[in-house]
Amino acid sequence: MTSQAYLSDLFSLDGRVAVVTGGSSGIGRAITGALARAGASVVIVARTERQLEETVQELTAEGCRAAWVAADLGTRDGVRGAAEEAAGVFGEPDILVNCAGINVRPPMGELGEDVWDTTMAVNLDAPFLLGQRFGPGMAERGFGRIIHISSQQAHRAFVKSGAYGVSKGALESLARSQAEAWSPYGVTANTLVPGFVMTALNRQLSSDPEKVAALAARTMTGRNGLAEDFEGAAVFLASRASAYVTGQSIRVDGGFSVH
Ligand SMILES: NC(=O)c1ccc[n+]([C@@H]2O[C@H](COP(=O)([O-])OP(=O)(O)OC[C@H]3O[C@@H](n4cnc5c(N)ncnc54)[C@H](OP(=O)(O)O)[C@@H]3O)[C@@H](O)[C@H]2O)c1
C-alpha cells in the first residue's frame, strides 16, 4: 500500500455529504474548504449571500463540490427550512458541522432577554435542531459525524462571557448527549474548542495590538489562532479515522487552555 492510499483510507471524505453552518466566514469557511478538498460535497448555511457565493465559487473553481443555502439560524423556522434545503442539494448529510455563532457582549448587569434569546437560538438551539433532524438518519445508515465549535468560554469566563459562555458550555453538553445516544450506531459527536482566533467575530478585540499580543503570549505556541488551524482537526473528526473518538471536547488553541 502506498502512503497516499493509506492516508486516503484513513482520512478521505470521498462520497460523503457535509453541511457546515457558518461555512462562509472565519473558522467555518476554513473547515468547509478542508472537508471539500478532502472529498466531501459540502453545503454551507449562513445569512449573507455574497460571502456564501464567494466561498462556493472558490471551491467549485478548484473542482470541489459545494453549494450554499441562505438562512437565518436565529429562528426555528429558519433552521428547519435550511435543513430541508441543505439536504435537498447532495442528499442527507453524513457530516454536520455547527460553526455558526454570535458573540454579543453587553456587561452582565445589562444583559437583557433579547441578547440571551438570540445567543441561545443561534449558538445552541440551531445545533440541537439540526442534530435532531440529521442524527437519527445518520444512526440508521450506520455512519455520522457531528462536530460542534464551542469556545474556551465553555470552560472559563473571558471578556464578558455573559450569555455566550453559557451557550457554549451547553453546546459541549449537547455533544455528549448526542454521543451517548448515537455512538452505538456509528455516529460520533465531538466539539472543537478554539482559544482566540483572529476572525470577524472578535473584530473589536483583534484591532487592539496590545491585547492581541497579550493573548498570544498566553498560548504555548506564541501566536493567536488562525482559521486554517482547524482544517486538520475537522478532517480527522469527519473521517473514518476518528471512529473511536466521541463525546470529546478537543482544544485547538496553541496550548492557551493549559498554560
Ligand atoms: N474567533 C474566535 O476567537 C472564536 C473563539 C472561540 C469560538 N469561536 C466560535 O467559532 C465559530 C465561528 O466563529 P468565527 O470566529 O469564524 O466567526 P465569523 O467569522 O463571524 O463566522 C460566523 C459565521 O456564522 C454565521 N452566522 C452568524 N449568525 C448567523 C445566523 N443567525 N444564521 C446563520 N448563520 C449565522 C455567519 O454568517 P452570516 O453573518 O452571513 O449569517 C458566519 O458565517 C463560532 O461558533 C464562534 O463562537 C470563535
The ligand as a Tripos MOL2 file, in Angstrom:
@<TRIPOS>MOLECULE
LIG
   48    52     1     0     0
SMALL
NO_CHARGES

@<TRIPOS>ATOM
      1 N1        -12.8570   33.6870   16.6580 N.am      1 LIG1
      2 C1        -12.6760   33.2170   17.8820 C.2       1 LIG1
      3 O1        -11.7600   33.6550   18.5980 O.2       1 LIG1
      4 C2        -13.5410   32.1350   18.4090 C.ar      1 LIG1
      5 C3        -13.2080   31.6400   19.6690 C.ar      1 LIG1
      6 C4        -13.9970   30.6400   20.2100 C.ar      1 LIG1
      7 C5        -15.0760   30.1430   19.4970 C.ar      1 LIG1
      8 N2        -15.3850   30.6390   18.2580 N.ar      1 LIG1
      9 C6        -16.5580   30.0580   17.5830 C.3       1 LIG1
     10 O2        -16.2140   29.6840   16.2670 O.3       1 LIG1
     11 C7        -17.3730   29.7710   15.4440 C.3       1 LIG1
     12 C8        -17.0290   30.5370   14.1850 C.3       1 LIG1
     13 O3        -16.6710   31.8490   14.5460 O.3       1 LIG1
     14 P1        -15.7020   32.7550   13.6740 P.3       1 LIG1
     15 O4        -14.7280   33.3610   14.6110 O.co2     1 LIG1
     16 O5        -15.2100   32.0250   12.4910 O.co2     1 LIG1
     17 O6        -16.7390   33.9360   13.3260 O.3       1 LIG1
     18 P2        -17.2590   34.5820   11.9710 P.3       1 LIG1
     19 O7        -16.1390   34.7790   11.0090 O.co2     1 LIG1
     20 O8        -18.0180   35.7790   12.4370 O.co2     1 LIG1
     21 O9        -18.2820   33.4930   11.3870 O.3       1 LIG1
     22 C9        -19.5510   33.2980   11.9280 C.3       1 LIG1
     23 C10       -20.4020   32.5800   10.9060 C.3       1 LIG1
     24 O10       -21.7010   32.3090   11.4570 O.3       1 LIG1
     25 C11       -22.6960   32.7930   10.5680 C.3       1 LIG1
     26 N3        -23.8780   33.2250   11.3230 N.ar      1 LIG1
     27 C12       -23.9260   34.0810   12.3690 C.ar      1 LIG1
     28 N4        -25.2040   34.2850   12.7460 N.ar      1 LIG1
     29 C13       -25.9850   33.5160   11.9400 C.ar      1 LIG1
     30 C14       -27.3710   33.3070   11.8220 C.ar      1 LIG1
     31 N5        -28.2740   33.9300   12.6110 N.pl3     1 LIG1
     32 N6        -27.8240   32.4590   10.8770 N.ar      1 LIG1
     33 C15       -26.9620   31.8350   10.0430 C.ar      1 LIG1
     34 N7        -25.6280   31.9860   10.1070 N.ar      1 LIG1
     35 C16       -25.1410   32.8330   11.0350 C.ar      1 LIG1
     36 C17       -22.0120   33.9670    9.8530 C.3       1 LIG1
     37 O11       -22.6210   34.2880    8.6020 O.3       1 LIG1
     38 P3        -23.7080   35.4760    8.4290 P.3       1 LIG1
     39 O12       -23.3290   36.5730    9.3570 O.co2     1 LIG1
     40 O13       -23.6420   35.8180    6.9860 O.co2     1 LIG1
     41 O14       -25.0170   34.8420    8.7860 O.co2     1 LIG1
     42 C18       -20.6210   33.3730    9.6360 C.3       1 LIG1
     43 O15       -20.6050   32.5210    8.5230 O.3       1 LIG1
     44 C19       -18.4620   30.4300   16.2880 C.3       1 LIG1
     45 O16       -19.3510   29.4430   16.7690 O.3       1 LIG1
     46 C20       -17.6940   31.0500   17.4320 C.3       1 LIG1
     47 O17       -18.4670   31.1590   18.5930 O.3       1 LIG1
     48 C21       -14.6340   31.6290   17.7060 C.ar      1 LIG1
@<TRIPOS>BOND
     1     1     2 1
     2     2     3 2
     3     2     4 1
     4     4     5 ar
     5     4    48 ar
     6     5     6 ar
     7     6     7 ar
     8     7     8 ar
     9     8     9 1
    10     8    48 ar
    11     9    10 1
    12     9    46 1
    13    10    11 1
    14    11    12 1
    15    11    44 1
    16    12    13 1
    17    13    14 1
    18    14    15 2
    19    14    16 1
    20    14    17 1
    21    17    18 1
    22    18    19 2
    23    18    20 1
    24    18    21 1
    25    21    22 1
    26    22    23 1
    27    23    24 1
    28    23    42 1
    29    24    25 1
    30    25    26 1
    31    25    36 1
    32    26    27 ar
    33    26    35 ar
    34    27    28 ar
    35    28    29 ar
    36    29    30 ar
    37    29    35 ar
    38    30    31 1
    39    30    32 ar
    40    32    33 ar
    41    33    34 ar
    42    34    35 ar
    43    36    37 1
    44    36    42 1
    45    37    38 1
    46    38    39 2
    47    38    40 1
    48    38    41 1
    49    42    43 1
    50    44    45 1
    51    44    46 1
    52    46    47 1
@<TRIPOS>SUBSTRUCTURE
     1 LIG1         1 GROUP 0 **** ****
